[in-house]
Amino acid sequence: MSHNENLKLAQRGAYLSLIVYIILSIVKYVTGFVFNSAAVRADALNNMTDIIVSLAVIIGLKISIKPADRNHPYGHLKV
């Protein structure tokens, strides 16, 4: 597998984790609200911070997959 294929595979995994974290946090928040559980709602908020991290990973992968240009002759991989 080439570097570019690995980055695209990592990007797919990051999107999958983002979707799972969104679903998980919604389910946990609704469950915590229905059963009046502050602990479950707090865990849902913790999952929401994981969503922010997943977004940061996706942004980093999108930048690193860019091809080489005049300012970055070896590509953007180390960004």
C-alpha distances in whole Angstrom, upper triangle without the diagonal:
4,7,8,6,7,10,11,10,12,15,15,16,18,20,21,22,24,26,26,28,30,31,32,34,36,37,38,40,42,42,44,46,47,48,49,47,46,44,41,42,41,38,37,37,35,32,33,32,29,28,29,26,24,25,24,21,20,22,20,17,18,20,17,15,17,17,19,23,26,27,23,22,19,18,19,16,19,21
4,5,5,6,9,10,11,12,14,15,17,18,20,21,23,24,26,27,29,31,32,33,35,37,38,39,40,42,43,44,47,48,49,50,48,47,44,42,42,41,38,37,37,35,33,33,32,29,28,28,26,23,24,23,20,19,20,18,15,16,17,14,12,14,13,15,19,22,23,19,18,15,14,15,13,16,18
4,5,5,6,9,10,11,12,14,15,16,18,20,21,22,25,26,27,29,30,31,33,35,36,37,38,41,42,42,45,46,47,48,45,44,42,40,40,39,36,35,35,33,30,30,29,26,26,25,23,21,21,20,17,16,17,15,12,13,14,10,9,12,11,13,17,20,20,17,16,13,11,12,9,12,15
4,5,5,6,9,10,10,12,14,15,17,18,20,21,23,24,26,27,29,30,31,33,35,36,37,39,40,42,43,45,46,47,45,44,42,39,39,38,35,34,34,32,29,29,28,25,24,24,22,20,20,19,16,15,15,14,10,11,12,9,7,9,9,12,16,19,20,16,16,13,11,11,10,13,15
4,5,5,6,9,10,11,12,14,15,17,18,20,21,23,24,26,27,28,30,32,33,34,36,38,39,40,42,44,45,46,44,43,41,38,38,37,35,33,33,31,29,29,28,25,24,24,22,19,20,20,16,15,17,16,12,13,15,12,10,13,13,16,19,23,23,20,20,17,15,15,13,16,17
4,5,5,6,9,10,11,12,14,15,16,18,20,21,22,24,26,27,28,30,32,32,34,36,37,38,40,42,43,44,41,40,38,36,36,35,32,31,31,29,26,27,26,22,22,22,20,17,18,18,14,14,16,14,10,12,14,11,10,13,14,17,20,24,24,20,20,17,15,14,12,14,16
4,5,5,6,9,10,10,12,14,15,16,18,20,21,22,24,25,27,29,30,31,32,35,36,37,39,40,41,42,40,39,37,34,34,33,30,29,29,27,24,24,23,20,20,20,17,15,15,15,11,10,12,10,7,9,10,8,7,10,12,15,18,22,21,18,18,16,13,12,9,12,13
4,5,5,6,9,10,11,12,14,15,17,18,20,21,23,24,26,27,29,30,32,33,35,36,38,39,40,41,39,38,37,34,34,33,30,29,29,27,24,24,24,21,19,20,18,15,15,16,12,10,13,12,8,9,12,10,8,11,13,16,19,23,23,20,21,18,15,14,13,16,16
4,5,5,6,9,10,11,12,14,16,17,18,20,21,22,24,26,27,28,30,32,33,34,36,38,39,40,38,37,35,32,32,32,29,27,28,26,23,23,23,20,19,20,18,15,16,16,13,12,14,14,10,12,15,13,11,15,17,20,23,27,26,23,24,21,18,17,15,17,18
4,5,5,6,9,10,11,12,14,15,16,18,20,21,22,24,26,26,28,30,31,32,34,36,37,37,35,34,32,30,30,29,26,25,25,23,20,21,20,17,16,17,14,11,13,13,9,9,12,11,8,10,13,11,11,14,17,20,23,26,25,22,23,20,17,16,13,15,15
4,5,5,6,9,10,11,12,14,15,17,19,20,21,23,24,26,27,29,30,31,33,35,36,37,35,34,32,29,29,28,26,24,24,22,19,19,19,16,14,15,13,10,11,11,8,6,9,9,6,8,11,11,10,13,16,19,21,25,24,21,23,20,17,15,13,16,15
4,5,5,6,9,10,11,12,14,15,17,18,20,21,23,24,26,27,29,30,32,33,34,35,34,33,31,29,28,28,25,23,24,23,19,19,20,16,15,16,15,11,12,14,11,9,12,13,10,11,15,14,13,16,19,22,25,28,28,25,26,24,21,19,17,19,19
4,5,5,6,9,10,10,12,14,15,16,18,20,21,22,24,26,27,28,30,31,32,33,31,31,29,26,26,26,23,21,22,20,17,18,18,14,13,15,13,10,12,13,10,9,13,13,11,13,16,15,15,18,21,24,27,30,29,26,28,25,22,20,18,19,19
4,5,5,6,9,10,10,12,14,15,16,18,20,21,22,24,25,26,28,30,31,32,30,29,27,24,24,23,21,19,19,18,15,15,15,11,10,12,10,6,8,10,7,6,10,11,9,11,14,14,14,17,20,23,25,29,27,25,27,24,21,18,17,18,17
4,5,5,6,9,10,11,12,14,15,17,18,20,21,23,24,26,27,29,30,31,29,29,27,24,24,24,21,19,19,18,15,15,15,12,10,12,12,8,8,11,9,7,11,13,11,12,15,16,15,18,21,24,26,30,29,26,28,26,23,20,19,21,19
4,5,5,6,9,10,11,12,14,16,17,18,20,21,22,24,26,27,28,29,28,27,26,23,23,23,20,18,19,18,14,15,16,13,11,14,13,9,11,14,12,11,14,16,14,15,18,19,18,21,24,27,30,33,32,30,31,29,26,23,22,23,22
4,5,5,6,9,10,10,12,14,15,16,18,20,21,22,24,25,26,27,25,25,23,20,20,20,17,15,16,14,11,12,13,9,8,11,10,7,10,12,10,10,14,15,14,16,19,19,19,22,25,28,31,34,32,30,32,29,26,23,22,23,22
4,5,5,6,9,10,11,12,14,15,16,18,20,21,22,24,26,26,24,24,22,19,19,19,16,14,14,14,10,10,11,8,6,9,9,6,7,10,10,9,12,14,14,15,18,19,19,21,25,28,30,33,31,29,32,29,26,23,22,23,21
4,5,5,6,9,10,11,12,14,15,17,18,20,21,23,24,25,24,24,22,19,19,19,17,14,15,15,11,11,13,11,9,12,13,10,11,14,13,12,15,17,17,17,20,22,21,24,27,30,32,36,34,32,34,32,29,26,25,26,25
4,5,5,6,8,10,11,12,14,15,16,18,20,21,22,23,22,22,20,17,17,17,15,12,14,14,10,11,13,10,9,13,13,10,13,16,15,14,18,19,19,20,23,24,23,26,30,33,35,38,37,34,36,34,31,28,26,27,26
4,5,5,6,8,10,10,12,14,15,16,18,20,21,21,19,19,17,14,14,14,11,9,11,10,6,7,9,7,6,10,10,9,11,14,14,14,17,18,18,20,22,23,24,26,30,33,35,38,36,34,36,34,31,28,26,27,25
4,5,5,6,9,10,11,12,14,15,16,18,20,20,19,19,18,15,14,15,13,9,11,11,8,7,10,9,7,10,12,10,11,15,15,15,17,19,20,20,23,24,25,27,31,34,35,38,37,35,37,35,32,29,28,28,26
4,6,5,6,9,10,11,12,14,15,16,18,19,18,19,18,14,14,15,13,10,12,13,10,10,13,12,10,14,15,14,15,18,18,18,20,23,22,23,26,27,27,30,33,36,38,41,40,38,40,38,35,32,31,31,30
4,5,5,6,8,10,10,12,14,15,16,17,16,16,15,11,11,13,10,8,10,11,7,9,12,11,10,14,15,14,16,19,19,19,22,23,23,24,27,28,29,31,35,38,40,43,41,39,41,39,36,33,31,32,30
4,5,5,6,8,10,10,12,14,15,16,14,14,13,10,9,10,8,5,7,8,5,6,10,9,9,12,14,13,15,18,18,19,21,23,24,25,27,28,29,32,35,38,40,42,41,39,41,39,36,33,31,32,30
4,5,5,6,8,10,10,12,14,15,14,14,14,11,10,12,11,7,9,12,9,9,13,13,12,15,17,16,17,20,21,21,23,25,26,26,29,31,31,33,37,40,41,44,42,41,43,41,38,35,34,34,32
4,6,5,6,8,10,10,12,14,13,14,14,10,10,12,11,8,11,13,11,12,15,15,14,17,19,18,20,23,23,23,26,28,28,29,32,33,33,36,39,42,44,47,45,43,46,44,40,37,36,36,35
4,6,5,6,8,10,10,11,10,11,10,6,6,9,7,5,9,10,9,11,14,14,14,17,18,18,20,23,23,24,26,28,28,30,32,33,34,36,40,43,45,47,46,44,46,44,41,38,36,36,34
4,5,5,6,9,10,10,9,9,10,7,5,8,8,5,8,10,10,10,13,14,14,17,19,19,20,23,24,24,26,28,29,30,32,34,35,37,41,43,45,48,46,44,47,45,41,38,37,37,35
4,5,5,6,9,9,10,11,12,9,8,12,11,9,12,14,13,13,17,18,17,20,22,22,23,26,27,27,29,31,32,32,35,36,37,39,43,46,47,50,48,47,49,47,44,41,40,40,38
4,5,5,6,8,8,10,11,7,8,11,11,9,13,15,14,15,18,19,19,21,23,23,25,27,28,28,31,33,33,34,37,38,39,41,45,47,49,52,50,48,51,49,46,42,41,41,39
4,6,5,5,5,6,7,5,5,8,9,8,11,13,13,14,17,18,19,21,23,23,25,27,28,29,31,33,34,35,37,38,39,42,45,48,49,52,50,48,51,49,46,43,41,41,39
4,6,5,7,8,10,8,7,11,12,10,12,15,15,16,19,20,20,22,25,25,26,28,30,30,32,34,35,36,38,40,41,43,47,49,51,53,51,50,52,51,47,44,43,43,41
4,6,8,11,13,10,10,14,15,13,16,18,18,19,22,23,23,25,27,27,28,31,32,33,35,37,37,38,41,42,43,45,49,52,53,56,54,52,55,53,50,47,45,45,43
4,5,9,11,9,10,13,14,14,16,18,18,20,22,23,24,26,28,28,30,32,33,34,36,38,39,40,42,43,44,47,50,53,55,57,55,54,56,54,51,48,46,46,44
4,6,9,9,9,11,13,13,15,17,18,19,21,23,23,25,27,28,29,32,33,34,36,38,39,40,42,43,44,47,50,53,54,57,55,53,56,54,51,47,46,46,44
4,5,6,6,9,10,11,13,14,16,17,19,20,22,24,25,26,28,30,31,32,34,35,37,38,40,41,42,45,49,51,52,55,53,51,54,52,49,45,44,43,41
4,6,5,6,9,10,10,12,14,15,17,19,20,21,23,24,26,28,29,30,32,34,35,36,38,39,41,43,47,49,51,53,50,49,52,50,47,43,42,41,39
4,5,5,6,9,10,10,12,14,16,17,19,20,21,23,25,26,27,29,31,32,33,35,37,38,39,42,45,48,49,52,49,47,50,48,45,42,40,39,37
4,5,5,6,9,10,11,13,15,15,17,19,20,21,23,25,26,27,29,31,31,33,35,36,37,40,43,46,48,50,48,46,49,47,44,40,39,38,36
4,5,5,6,9,10,11,13,14,15,17,19,20,21,23,25,26,28,29,30,32,34,35,36,39,42,45,46,49,46,45,48,46,43,39,38,37,35
4,5,5,6,9,10,11,13,14,16,17,19,20,22,23,25,26,28,29,31,32,34,35,38,41,43,45,47,45,43,46,44,41,37,36,35,33
4,5,5,6,9,10,11,13,15,16,17,19,20,21,23,25,26,27,29,31,32,33,36,39,41,43,46,43,41,44,42,39,36,34,33,32
4,5,5,6,9,10,11,13,15,15,17,19,20,21,23,25,26,27,29,30,32,34,38,40,42,44,42,40,43,41,38,34,33,33,31
4,5,5,7,9,10,11,13,14,16,17,19,20,22,23,25,26,28,29,31,33,37,39,40,43,40,38,41,40,37,33,32,31,29
4,5,5,7,9,10,11,13,15,16,17,19,20,22,23,25,26,27,29,32,35,37,39,41,39,37,40,38,35,31,30,29,27
4,5,5,6,9,10,10,13,14,15,17,19,20,21,23,25,26,27,29,33,35,37,40,38,36,38,36,33,30,28,28,26
4,5,5,7,9,10,11,13,14,15,17,19,20,21,23,25,26,28,32,34,36,38,36,34,37,35,32,29,28,27,25
4,5,5,7,9,10,11,13,14,16,17,19,20,22,23,25,27,30,32,34,36,34,32,35,33,30,27,25,25,22
4,5,5,6,9,10,11,12,14,15,16,18,20,21,23,25,29,31,33,35,33,31,33,31,28,25,23,23,21
4,5,5,6,9,10,11,12,14,15,16,19,20,21,23,27,29,31,34,32,30,33,31,27,24,23,23,21
4,5,5,6,9,10,11,12,14,15,17,18,20,22,26,28,29,32,29,28,31,29,26,22,21,21,19
4,5,5,6,9,10,11,12,14,15,16,18,21,24,26,28,30,28,26,29,27,24,20,19,18,16
4,5,5,6,9,10,11,12,14,15,16,19,23,25,27,30,28,26,28,26,23,19,18,18,16
4,5,5,6,9,10,11,12,14,15,17,21,23,25,28,26,24,27,25,22,18,18,18,15
4,5,5,6,9,10,11,12,14,16,20,22,23,25,23,21,24,23,19,16,15,15,12
4,5,5,6,9,10,10,12,15,18,20,22,25,23,21,23,21,18,15,13,13,11
4,5,5,6,9,10,11,13,17,19,21,24,22,20,23,21,17,14,13,15,13
4,5,5,6,9,10,11,15,17,19,21,20,18,21,19,16,12,12,13,10
4,5,5,6,9,10,14,16,17,20,18,16,18,17,13,10,9,10,7
4,5,5,6,9,12,15,17,20,19,16,18,16,13,10,8,10,9
4,6,5,7,11,13,15,18,17,15,17,16,12,10,10,12,10
4,6,6,9,11,13,15,14,12,14,13,10,7,8,9,7
4,5,8,10,12,15,14,11,13,11,8,5,4,7,6
4,6,9,12,16,15,12,13,12,8,7,7,10,10
4,7,9,12,12,10,11,10,7,6,8,11,10
4,6,10,11,9,9,8,5,7,9,12,12
4,7,8,6,5,6,4,7,9,12,12
4,6,5,5,8,7,9,12,14,14
4,6,6,9,9,11,15,16,15
4,6,9,9,10,13,13,13
4,6,5,6,10,10,10
4,6,9,11,12,13
4,7,8,9,11
4,6,8,9
4,6,6
4,6
4
